[in-house]
Amino acid sequence: MCVGLPLSKIDDGTRALIDAGVCGVLLRKQAFSDAHSVAALTYRLKEYAGRPLFVAVDHEATQRLTPQAGFSRIPTPRSLGEQGEVELARHVGQIIGRELRAVGVDVTLGPTMDVASSVSWDRERTLGADPRLVAALSAALVEGQQSEGVAALGKHFPGHGESAPSEDEALPRKPHLFSRLEEVELRPFSAAMAARVAGIVVGHLVFEALDGQLPASLSRAIVFGLLRQKMSYRGMVMIDDVDSGGLHRHYSREDIAFHGVGSGADCFLCARRPESAWELISALEDGLRRGDVLPERLEAARRRIYQVLHRYSRNPGAKPDLSLLGRAQSMDLDPRIDASSHVSPGSLAADHE
């Protein structure tokens, strides 16, 4: 489980989930008043855990770590797509990675790799409508960010771009032939995998060409059959927030736990309700007792999660380096990235404690 932190401090509920063994904590926006508070929070989380634990943020279209808090102003995905410059995207990825690493963040839920269309669910979060350009920019963002030591989790596999909810407001559905999906929606994910993206986030949409019943996030045909086997992906797979996208309205916690693990995914994101993590843990424990959930499946998931933790998670006690924030070289590649609200390095150099 990766669980959302509801407050700007470690509450008793988060402590209990860390004690129970969750692999990651997602910082919510209310934790981001300034760089010092973010750094102090990540330090305390890892210190309390006393073991490998990744701290994540959702840092893409709606920039979670703002210039007002001491971070660089970065272009939106839509802006990057309109400029269409691969080297600029790589540099933006480096800025994101460098500054997140400076405050102790290990993982981002991004970039968004969905290909935009006339019915796109959220055009501001996409890099464009040309799958080749989206693929190139996605790979560059991944390479730039991971070169600075922060894992990227590309989303939302197999691609939300041209999908629309059904008449009864059920989960979004993709009716396209698989050949079209390979050419358009899957192309950015293939490019990101070639760039060794650390993880993939699977979305809550029905991919009719492969599974007309279960959403991708719970589908073995899609996660194991398509992502693991056909596309040969060996990294960590995270199921998108279990309380978003309509999933919780259509499936019980028991079904989400059973199908999620059975699909070949490794991690559940429980961003909004800590209770969801407890419910899924309980369902998995019941499944283990009944024999519906295989121990070797959980062990395989644990190994992939620990590969990410080993490579990207800072050790408990390692202090964030705030001197990496506010550096002029973060902004000198392209004047279209606005540096007007940058905080001077000296104002951020004090000990975060």
Backbone torsions as a table, in degrees:
resi	resn	phi	psi	omega
1	MET	NA	139.8	164.4
2	CYS	-114.0	121.9	-170.6
3	VAL	-114.5	143.9	177.9
4	GLY	-74.8	141.0	175.9
5	LEU	-91.8	114.8	-171.9
6	PRO	-74.7	-18.8	-174.8
7	LEU	-127.7	177.8	177.1
8	SER	-89.8	15.6	175.2
9	LYS	-142.8	166.8	-179.1
10	ILE	-81.7	110.2	-180.0
11	ASP	-89.4	172.5	-177.8
12	ASP	-61.8	-35.9	179.8
13	GLY	-64.1	-40.7	178.1
14	THR	-68.2	-39.8	176.5
15	ARG	-58.4	-43.3	-178.7
16	ALA	-64.3	-39.1	179.3
17	LEU	-69.4	-38.1	175.3
18	ILE	-63.5	-42.8	177.2
19	ASP	-60.8	-32.6	-179.5
20	ALA	-75.8	-14.2	172.9
21	GLY	109.8	15.7	179.3
22	VAL	-59.0	151.2	-174.1
23	CYS	-89.9	-19.1	-175.9
24	GLY	-154.8	160.5	176.6
25	VAL	-128.3	130.4	178.6
26	LEU	-98.1	122.0	177.2
27	LEU	-76.8	131.4	176.7
28	ARG	-90.7	166.4	-171.6
29	LYS	-60.7	-33.7	-176.4
30	GLN	-65.4	-10.4	179.1
31	ALA	-85.3	-0.2	-165.7
32	PHE	-110.7	48.4	-179.1
33	SER	-70.6	-35.8	177.2
34	ASP	-161.6	166.4	-175.1
35	ALA	-62.4	-36.2	-179.4
36	HIS	-62.3	-43.3	-177.5
37	SER	-69.2	-35.9	176.9
38	VAL	-64.2	-46.4	-179.1
39	ALA	-62.6	-42.4	179.8
40	ALA	-64.6	-39.3	-178.9
41	LEU	-66.6	-45.5	179.6
42	THR	-64.1	-38.1	178.7
43	TYR	-62.0	-45.4	-177.4
44	ARG	-68.9	-36.9	177.8
45	LEU	-60.0	-48.0	-178.1
46	LYS	-70.6	-36.5	177.9
47	GLU	-64.0	-43.1	179.5
48	TYR	-65.0	-42.5	-178.2
49	ALA	-62.5	-42.6	-178.8
50	GLY	65.3	21.1	-178.0
51	ARG	-156.6	170.2	176.9
52	PRO	-58.5	127.2	179.8
53	LEU	-150.1	127.3	178.5
54	PHE	-94.6	142.0	174.3
55	VAL	-105.9	127.1	-173.7
56	ALA	-120.1	156.7	169.2
57	VAL	-136.0	156.5	174.3
58	ASP	-99.4	91.8	-163.8
59	HIS	-124.0	80.4	179.9
60	GLU	-142.7	-102.5	-172.7
61	ALA	-62.3	-49.5	175.4
62	THR	-95.8	96.3	-171.3
63	GLN	-59.6	116.0	-175.3
64	ARG	-76.4	-34.8	179.2
65	LEU	-103.1	102.8	-165.6
66	THR	-90.8	163.3	173.7
67	PRO	-58.6	-33.1	178.8
68	GLN	-63.0	-26.5	177.8
69	ALA	-89.0	-1.7	176.2
70	GLY	107.9	11.1	-178.1
71	PHE	-107.0	160.6	179.0
72	SER	-65.3	147.2	171.9
73	ARG	-81.1	121.8	-178.2
74	ILE	-110.2	151.4	178.2
75	PRO	-66.4	151.4	172.1
76	THR	-70.2	159.7	174.1
77	PRO	-53.9	-41.6	-179.7
78	ARG	-61.5	-41.5	178.5
79	SER	-64.1	-43.0	177.9
80	LEU	-60.8	-41.4	179.3
81	GLY	-64.7	-38.2	179.4
82	GLU	-67.0	-35.0	177.7
83	GLN	-76.6	-34.5	171.5
84	GLY	65.2	27.5	-177.2
85	GLU	-105.5	114.4	-175.7
86	VAL	-63.0	-42.6	-178.8
87	GLU	-66.2	-34.1	175.1
88	LEU	-64.5	-42.5	178.3
89	ALA	-61.5	-40.8	179.1
90	ARG	-64.1	-40.8	180.0
91	HIS	-66.8	-40.2	176.4
92	VAL	-61.3	-41.3	176.1
93	GLY	-59.7	-40.3	178.1
94	GLN	-64.3	-41.9	178.1
95	ILE	-60.6	-47.5	179.7
96	ILE	-58.1	-50.4	-178.4
97	GLY	-61.6	-44.9	-177.3
98	ARG	-62.4	-44.1	-175.1
99	GLU	-76.7	-34.0	175.8
100	LEU	-68.7	-41.6	176.9
101	ARG	-61.0	-35.1	-179.1
102	ALA	-60.7	-31.9	-178.3
103	VAL	-105.1	13.4	172.3
104	GLY	87.0	13.7	176.0
105	VAL	-85.6	137.2	-174.1
106	ASP	-106.3	-25.3	-168.7
107	VAL	-140.6	140.7	168.3
108	THR	-117.8	144.0	172.8
109	LEU	-88.0	81.2	-176.5
110	GLY	169.3	167.9	9.7
111	PRO	-80.4	162.3	172.7
112	THR	-78.4	125.5	-174.7
113	MET	-111.6	13.0	178.7
114	ASP	-69.1	139.8	178.8
115	VAL	-90.0	125.1	-175.9
116	ALA	-69.5	157.8	175.0
117	SER	-154.5	-178.6	-178.8
118	SER	-64.8	-23.0	178.4
119	VAL	-112.3	19.5	-176.1
120	SER	-56.1	140.4	-175.0
121	TRP	-69.3	-24.5	179.6
122	ASP	-164.7	89.8	-173.5
123	ARG	-64.7	-29.9	-178.9
124	GLU	-63.4	-24.8	-177.0
125	ARG	-91.2	-1.4	-176.5
126	THR	-105.4	156.0	179.9
127	LEU	-87.7	-4.7	177.1
128	GLY	144.8	-175.8	-176.9
129	ALA	-103.4	-8.6	179.3
130	ASP	-92.8	111.3	-175.7
131	PRO	-60.1	-31.0	179.0
132	ARG	-68.7	-41.4	178.6
133	LEU	-68.2	-44.4	178.5
134	VAL	-59.2	-40.2	178.7
135	ALA	-62.2	-46.8	-177.7
136	ALA	-65.5	-43.5	-179.3
137	LEU	-69.4	-39.0	178.5
138	SER	-60.7	-47.8	-179.9
139	ALA	-61.7	-39.7	-180.0
140	ALA	-65.8	-41.9	177.3
141	LEU	-61.0	-43.7	178.9
142	VAL	-61.7	-49.4	-178.4
143	GLU	-60.9	-44.4	-179.2
144	GLY	-62.9	-47.7	-177.4
145	GLN	-66.0	-47.2	-176.5
146	GLN	-70.8	-23.1	175.2
147	SER	-65.7	-20.4	178.2
148	GLU	-98.3	7.1	172.3
149	GLY	89.7	20.6	177.1
150	VAL	-121.6	126.4	-176.9
151	ALA	-70.9	139.7	174.0
152	ALA	-105.1	137.7	174.5
153	LEU	-118.6	101.2	-176.9
154	GLY	-69.8	143.6	-177.1
155	LYS	-144.1	162.5	-0.7
156	HIS	-114.6	97.7	-176.7
157	PHE	-57.2	139.3	2.4
158	PRO	-90.0	16.1	175.5
159	GLY	119.9	111.3	-178.2
160	HIS	-79.2	-22.4	-168.4
161	GLY	-25.2	-78.7	-176.4
162	GLU	-101.1	76.8	177.6
163	SER	-139.2	145.8	-177.1
164	ALA	-136.7	147.5	179.0
165	PRO	-66.5	152.4	177.7
166	SER	-76.9	175.6	-173.2
167	GLU	-62.2	-30.8	-179.2
168	ASP	-92.9	20.0	179.0
169	GLU	59.4	32.7	174.3
170	ALA	-76.5	-169.6	-179.7
171	LEU	-63.7	146.9	177.2
172	PRO	-57.3	149.1	-176.9
173	ARG	-127.1	143.4	173.8
174	LYS	-113.3	113.0	-177.6
175	PRO	-91.9	0.5	-170.0
176	HIS	-68.4	155.1	171.5
177	LEU	-64.5	153.1	-177.6
178	PHE	-62.9	-33.6	179.7
179	SER	-60.4	-39.2	177.9
180	ARG	-69.3	-38.5	179.5
181	LEU	-64.0	-39.2	176.5
182	GLU	-62.6	-40.4	-175.9
183	GLU	-74.0	-31.7	-172.8
184	VAL	-112.4	-76.3	-170.1
185	GLU	-63.0	-38.4	-174.3
186	LEU	-83.4	-15.6	-175.4
187	ARG	-58.8	-45.5	179.0
188	PRO	-63.9	-33.8	179.6
189	PHE	-69.6	-37.5	176.1
190	SER	-61.8	-41.1	179.1
191	ALA	-66.1	-40.2	179.3
192	ALA	-65.9	-38.1	177.5
193	MET	-64.7	-38.8	175.8
194	ALA	-62.9	-29.2	177.3
195	ALA	-85.5	7.4	176.2
196	ARG	64.9	44.7	177.1
197	VAL	-58.5	136.8	-173.3
198	ALA	-69.0	-30.8	-177.1
199	GLY	-156.3	163.1	177.3
200	ILE	-127.8	133.5	174.5
201	VAL	-99.8	125.7	-177.8
202	VAL	-96.3	133.2	-175.0
203	GLY	-89.8	169.2	-179.0
204	HIS	-96.8	74.4	176.7
205	LEU	-141.7	149.4	-177.4
206	VAL	-88.9	121.9	-175.4
207	PHE	-102.1	84.0	-165.4
208	GLU	-58.4	-29.7	-178.5
209	ALA	-64.6	-23.5	-178.8
210	LEU	-116.4	-32.2	-178.9
211	ASP	-153.4	107.3	-176.9
212	GLY	-82.7	-2.6	-175.4
213	GLN	-111.3	-62.7	-175.0
214	LEU	-84.8	145.8	173.1
215	PRO	-67.9	159.5	-177.1
216	ALA	-53.0	-39.3	-175.9
217	SER	-62.8	-20.5	-179.0
218	LEU	-117.2	5.6	-170.9
219	SER	-97.1	120.8	175.3
220	ARG	-67.3	-34.7	179.3
221	ALA	-61.1	-32.0	-176.2
222	ILE	-92.0	-49.7	-177.9
223	VAL	-71.4	-53.7	-178.8
224	PHE	-80.0	-49.7	-175.1
225	GLY	-67.3	-49.6	-177.2
226	LEU	-85.3	-56.4	-172.5
227	LEU	-71.7	-47.5	-176.6
228	ARG	-77.8	-48.4	-173.5
229	GLN	-87.0	-59.7	-174.3
230	LYS	-67.5	-40.5	-178.1
231	MET	-95.8	-2.2	173.5
232	SER	58.1	37.6	-179.5
233	TYR	-86.3	131.2	-176.6
234	ARG	-116.3	3.1	-178.1
235	GLY	-85.0	-171.6	-178.5
236	MET	-73.7	138.6	176.4
237	VAL	-118.5	124.7	179.7
238	MET	-110.9	136.4	172.6
239	ILE	-83.3	128.5	-178.3
240	ASP	-57.2	165.4	-173.7
241	ASP	-43.2	121.0	-175.2
242	VAL	-69.5	-12.0	178.6
243	ASP	-106.7	19.6	178.5
244	SER	-128.2	170.3	173.3
245	GLY	67.0	13.8	177.4
246	GLY	84.7	-4.8	-176.2
247	LEU	-58.8	-44.9	-175.8
248	HIS	-68.4	-17.8	178.8
249	ARG	-81.5	-16.1	-172.5
250	HIS	-118.5	-13.2	-177.5
251	TYR	-135.4	141.5	176.3
252	SER	-73.9	165.1	176.5
253	ARG	-61.4	-37.1	179.1
254	GLU	-62.5	-43.9	179.2
255	ASP	-65.8	-41.9	179.6
256	ILE	-62.3	-43.7	179.9
257	ALA	-64.7	-48.5	-175.9
258	PHE	-65.2	-51.9	-177.9
259	HIS	-71.6	-34.3	179.9
260	GLY	-62.4	-47.7	177.9
261	VAL	-68.1	-42.0	-179.0
262	GLY	-65.8	-23.0	-178.7
263	SER	-69.1	-24.6	-173.8
264	GLY	107.5	2.7	175.8
265	ALA	-74.4	164.5	-173.4
266	ASP	-115.4	-23.1	-169.0
267	CYS	-148.8	137.5	173.0
268	PHE	-99.0	133.1	171.6
269	LEU	-92.1	121.7	177.6
270	CYS	-119.0	75.4	-168.5
271	ALA	-80.0	-31.3	-168.6
272	ARG	-101.7	-35.1	-175.0
273	ARG	-127.6	110.2	175.3
274	PRO	-57.2	-28.7	178.8
275	GLU	-59.0	-31.1	-179.3
276	SER	-62.1	-38.0	179.0
277	ALA	-63.3	-44.5	178.6
278	TRP	-62.4	-40.4	-180.0
279	GLU	-64.5	-40.3	178.6
280	LEU	-69.9	-39.5	176.8
281	ILE	-59.9	-45.8	179.4
282	SER	-62.0	-42.2	179.8
283	ALA	-64.4	-38.5	178.6
284	LEU	-68.1	-39.6	177.1
285	GLU	-62.1	-42.2	177.0
286	ASP	-63.3	-41.2	179.3
287	GLY	-63.6	-37.1	176.5
288	LEU	-64.8	-42.4	-179.7
289	ARG	-64.4	-37.8	-179.2
290	ARG	-79.8	-17.5	-175.4
291	GLY	88.7	7.2	178.5
292	ASP	-77.8	-25.8	177.6
293	VAL	-113.4	125.2	-175.8
294	LEU	-87.4	133.3	178.4
295	PRO	-56.9	-36.7	-179.0
296	GLU	-66.9	-27.8	175.9
297	ARG	-68.2	-41.9	177.4
298	LEU	-68.0	-35.5	178.7
299	GLU	-66.5	-39.2	177.0
300	ALA	-63.0	-40.9	178.1
301	ALA	-63.5	-43.3	179.8
302	ARG	-60.5	-41.0	-179.9
303	ARG	-62.2	-43.1	-178.8
304	ARG	-68.5	-38.4	176.9
305	ILE	-62.5	-42.6	-177.9
306	TYR	-71.1	-22.9	172.0
307	GLN	-63.2	-42.1	176.9
308	VAL	-68.0	-45.2	179.1
309	LEU	-59.8	-43.2	-178.4
310	HIS	-63.2	-38.5	-175.7
311	ARG	-83.3	-35.0	-168.1
312	TYR	-117.2	-23.2	-174.8
313	SER	-81.5	131.0	176.2
314	ARG	-70.6	148.2	178.0
315	ASN	-68.0	147.0	173.8
316	PRO	-55.8	135.1	179.8
317	GLY	96.1	-13.9	177.7
318	ALA	-75.7	119.9	-175.8
319	LYS	-81.6	134.4	175.3
320	PRO	-59.4	152.9	-177.1
321	ASP	-110.7	91.9	-176.3
322	LEU	-71.1	-11.0	178.8
323	SER	-67.0	-16.1	179.0
324	LEU	-75.8	-13.6	178.6
325	LEU	-84.8	149.8	173.7
326	GLY	76.1	12.6	-179.6
327	ARG	-75.9	137.4	-177.2
328	ALA	-60.7	-33.7	-175.6
329	GLN	-68.2	-13.3	175.4
330	SER	-64.1	-26.4	-169.3
331	MET	-114.2	1.9	-168.0
332	ASP	-91.7	4.8	178.8
333	LEU	-75.4	-42.6	-173.5
334	ASP	-146.2	125.0	-176.2
335	PRO	-67.3	-11.3	-179.4
336	ARG	-74.3	-12.7	170.8
337	ILE	-86.0	115.5	-171.7
338	ASP	-74.8	119.0	179.0
339	ALA	-103.8	12.8	-170.9
340	SER	-64.2	-27.7	-177.3
341	SER	-104.9	20.8	178.0
342	HIS	-65.4	143.3	175.7
343	VAL	-92.2	141.7	-178.2
344	SER	-67.4	147.7	-179.0
345	PRO	-56.5	-37.0	-176.8
346	GLY	-63.2	-31.4	-178.0
347	SER	-73.6	-11.8	-177.2
348	LEU	-113.8	2.6	-171.3
349	ALA	-84.1	-8.7	-177.0
350	ALA	-67.8	156.3	177.5
351	ASP	-58.4	129.5	-177.1
352	HIS	-66.0	-15.8	178.1
353	GLU	-86.5	NA	NA
